[in-house]
Amino acid sequence: MGASSPDYFIGIAQQAMWILALASAPILIPALIAGIILGMIQAATSINEQTLAFVPKLIVVGAMLALFGGAILMLLADFTREMFARIPDLLQ
């Protein structure tokens, strides 16, 4: 499979989408779960304060960034390094 092949670029795009999913999932999934739980609590108690929903989600996102931020950064750095290593293949 040559670098000028459309399959080559589709493979790179698929890999980029997979890296994007892996990088965003540790942040988005806990925020989604926290939003659902807070929404159920607000519906059960009839409290419709926007800051009540925003602050806990912000705390969850911050905690997930603190826990997984290094791993996400390494994942993105490895992908970027791999993309730069593929540049000579594109120039042939």
N, C-alpha and C positions, 0 to 999 in steps of 0.2 A: 504494500500500500504506500504509494508515494505521497509526498507532501502536497502535491497539487491536486490530489484526489479529493472529491467532495466528501468521501467517507472519512478522510483524515480530519477535516474540519468539523464534521458532525460528531466524531469521537471526542474532539476537544470540547465542543459545546456540551455534550452529555457529561463529560467529566466535570466541567465547570458547574453545571446545574447540580450534580451530586455533591460537590464540595460546598456549594451554597446551601443545600439542604442540611448537610452535616454541621455547618457552621451556625446556622440559624435555629436549628431544632432545640438545642439546650437552653435557649433563651425564650423562644416563642411557646413551646409546649407548657412549661411551668406558668408562664404568664396567662396562657389560655385557661389552664386549670384553675388558677387563682381567680380569674375573671368569672368563670362559671360558678365557683363556690361563692364568691362575693355576691354575684347576681342572685343566686338562690337565697342567700341570707337577706339581701335587701328586699326580695319579693316576699319572703316570709314575714319580715318585720315591718314592711311598708315604709322603710327609710329610703328616700331617694336622693341622698346627698352625693354629689359627684366626687367630692374629695375623699369620701369614705371608700369609694371604689378605686380611685387613682393611686392613693398613697400605698396601700398594700401591694398593688401590682408593681409599683415602682420599686418597692423594697425587694420583691421577689426577683425582678429583673436585675437589680443591683447585686443580689446574692448569687444569682446564676452567673453573672459576669465575673464576679470574684472567684467562683469555683471553677468555671470552665473557660475563662478568658485566655489563660495561657495555652490550653489545648487548642482552642479556636485559632489563636494567633499562629501556633506552630503548623496547624493544618493549612492555613492560608499561605504561610511562608514556604512550606514545602511545595504547594501547588504553583506558587509564583516562580520558585526556583526551577521547577520542572518545565514551566512554560518558557522561561528564558533559555533553558537547555535545548528546547526544540527549535529555537530560532535558526540555527544553522541548517536544519532540515528544510526550512521554508525557502532558504536562499539558493538551494541547489537546483 
